Each structure stands twice: as C-alpha cells, then as structure tokens.
C-alpha cells in the first residue's frame, strides 16, 4: 500500500526532524526504520541521532533536502524544496501492516498527523491495484483520481466547497481545521467493480474537471511532435485550487521544458519546448 502527502513548508531544521521521526515511533514498532540514507542502497543504521544528523546534512547549503528510510515492511521518503517551499512525503508498506481494524485505525491516525505536520494540501493512500496516475501533469493542474483514502487541505476545501466535500457519497471526516479525509472503503482493498463505482461517484460529486482525463496524453509521437512540445498533455479545461499563498516563485518559466537529441556525431542538441 502507498501513502503520498504533498504539503508546503521546508522542514529542514532539527525540530522538524525530531517531530517527524517521533511520529514514526508513535505509529508503532512495525513502522520503525532499520536503515537510512540519501540514496540507494541505504547503509546507515537507524537511530534518532543518525536520523536527525542526516536530515540536517541533506539540506545543508542546498536548495532542497530529504531522507530515505526503510524497515522490514516499509520504504519511505521525506523531502522538501526551499525554492518553491514545497514538501513531499511517500511511504510504501506491506499489506500485512493493515490487515486488522486496529492496524487500519493506526495507519489512518498516522496519515492524519503527518498531513497536519507537513501543512498538507493533498494526499492519498491506496492499495497497489487502486493507484492513480496523471501522465505529464501534476497536482497543480489536476488530481489523478479518487482512491481508498483522500486527504484535502484548505485550498481544496475552498475550491470544492465545504458543503460539497461534507456531502460526498463516502465516509467524510474533518480531522483538523480545513483538513478533510474521504474514505471509499473501510480498509485498503484490491480494486473491484464496486469500489471503482463508489470512487467514480465521489469524483463526479466533487467535479470531474478537477481530475485527469483518461485520454490526457497522446500515445504515438514523432520527433517533430516532441520538438513542438506535443508530448505534453493539455492543461486546459481543468479546475485547480489557488496555491499562490503557498508557492514561492522558483524563477522557472511556467510550462518550460527540454528535450535532448543525440546527433550522429555523438553531440547532443537540446530544444526548449512549451506545452501546446
């Protein structure tokens, strides 16, 4: 099962490091990492002191920071970007950690705490068969879809409307101010027609224009298509929240990108592209 949370803020200080790993401690022994690192393979044995030191060192004199950790039944990452003041948390855990009702409640409690801690704006958790994907797009344009657990912060509450979220056809809980959790099943289960139908109803209730279209990205492209930026799906017609009060200006041009072509003589030519 996978958990992903996107938030705002750059938690690169000692206090944030300690808070983050204390949350793992409180989640239970099964959530405790065994090894740490900044890249695979992870070699450093886990201890709170090692974790805090590596956390701080990862962002020292850099515009970003982050850490990887793994245990017998989990693999996780936490990173942040000082240029646009965003952070991202990801956790993959074995399904054996969420088989009982008590274990599911513990996982949900951990996800809620982490969402509040990271100043979360969006998150989801899902069984591997119930994953979502936005080819060439990110959450600033649209969301991939509805999964087992869906977490919405203040910008999405404002965009969807509190009344709309509260009346969604699934379990709804406001677990902190302007922080909502939508559950489409009691526990993360393998995707099946009944579950997918519930999730489609929730998506329709919130508004399909906020979610990635199935035909978003063309499948067959020529080099001319790539040079013209036609490999990028259209961003038109989507509804997304106003994140201006959260995002820093990173200095990059919106929508800019590069493709690289290897020439016959071994040199490389790059082309700037703009989504069409």
Secondary structure as the mmCIF struct_conf table of DSSP 4:
data_model
#
loop_
_struct_conf.conf_type_id
_struct_conf.id
_struct_conf.beg_label_comp_id
_struct_conf.beg_label_asym_id
_struct_conf.beg_label_seq_id
_struct_conf.end_label_comp_id
_struct_conf.end_label_asym_id
_struct_conf.end_label_seq_id
STRN STRN1 UNK A 2 UNK A 8
BEND BEND1 UNK A 9 UNK A 9
BEND BEND2 UNK A 13 UNK A 13
HELX_RH_AL_P HELX_RH_AL_P1 UNK A 14 UNK A 27
HELX_RH_3T_P HELX_RH_3T_P1 UNK A 29 UNK A 31
BEND BEND3 UNK A 34 UNK A 34
STRN STRN2 UNK A 35 UNK A 37
BEND BEND4 UNK A 38 UNK A 41
HELX_LH_PP_P HELX_LH_PP_P1 UNK A 42 UNK A 42
STRN STRN3 UNK A 44 UNK A 45
HELX_LH_PP_P HELX_LH_PP_P2 UNK A 46 UNK A 46
HELX_RH_AL_P HELX_RH_AL_P2 UNK A 48 UNK A 59
TURN_TY1_P TURN_TY1_P1 UNK A 60 UNK A 61
BEND BEND5 UNK A 62 UNK A 63
STRN STRN4 UNK A 64 UNK A 71
TURN_TY1_P TURN_TY1_P2 UNK A 72 UNK A 73
STRN STRN5 UNK A 74 UNK A 81
TURN_TY1_P TURN_TY1_P3 UNK A 82 UNK A 85
STRN STRN6 UNK A 86 UNK A 93
HELX_RH_3T_P HELX_RH_3T_P2 UNK A 95 UNK A 98
BEND BEND6 UNK A 100 UNK A 100
HELX_RH_AL_P HELX_RH_AL_P3 UNK A 101 UNK A 117
TURN_TY1_P TURN_TY1_P4 UNK A 118 UNK A 119
STRN STRN7 UNK A 120 UNK A 126
HELX_RH_3T_P HELX_RH_3T_P3 UNK A 128 UNK A 130
TURN_TY1_P TURN_TY1_P5 UNK A 135 UNK A 136
TURN_TY1_P TURN_TY1_P6 UNK A 139 UNK A 141
STRN STRN8 UNK A 143 UNK A 143
BEND BEND7 UNK A 148 UNK A 148
STRN STRN9 UNK A 149 UNK A 152
HELX_RH_AL_P HELX_RH_AL_P4 UNK A 154 UNK A 160
HELX_RH_AL_P HELX_RH_AL_P5 UNK A 162 UNK A 166
TURN_TY1_P TURN_TY1_P7 UNK A 167 UNK A 167
BEND BEND8 UNK A 169 UNK A 170
STRN STRN10 UNK A 171 UNK A 176
TURN_TY1_P TURN_TY1_P8 UNK A 177 UNK A 178
STRN STRN11 UNK A 179 UNK A 183
BEND BEND9 UNK A 184 UNK A 187
HELX_RH_AL_P HELX_RH_AL_P6 UNK A 193 UNK A 206
HELX_RH_3T_P HELX_RH_3T_P4 UNK A 208 UNK A 210
STRN STRN12 UNK A 211 UNK A 211
TURN_TY1_P TURN_TY1_P9 UNK A 214 UNK A 215
BEND BEND10 UNK A 217 UNK A 217
BEND BEND11 UNK A 219 UNK A 219
HELX_RH_AL_P HELX_RH_AL_P7 UNK A 223 UNK A 227
TURN_TY1_P TURN_TY1_P10 UNK A 228 UNK A 231
BEND BEND12 UNK A 232 UNK A 232
HELX_LH_PP_P HELX_LH_PP_P3 UNK A 233 UNK A 234
TURN_TY1_P TURN_TY1_P11 UNK A 236 UNK A 237
TURN_TY1_P TURN_TY1_P12 UNK A 244 UNK A 246
BEND BEND13 UNK A 251 UNK A 251
HELX_LH_PP_P HELX_LH_PP_P4 UNK A 252 UNK A 253
TURN_TY1_P TURN_TY1_P13 UNK A 254 UNK A 255
STRN STRN13 UNK A 256 UNK A 262
TURN_TY1_P TURN_TY1_P14 UNK A 264 UNK A 265
BEND BEND14 UNK A 266 UNK A 266
STRN STRN14 UNK A 268 UNK A 274
#
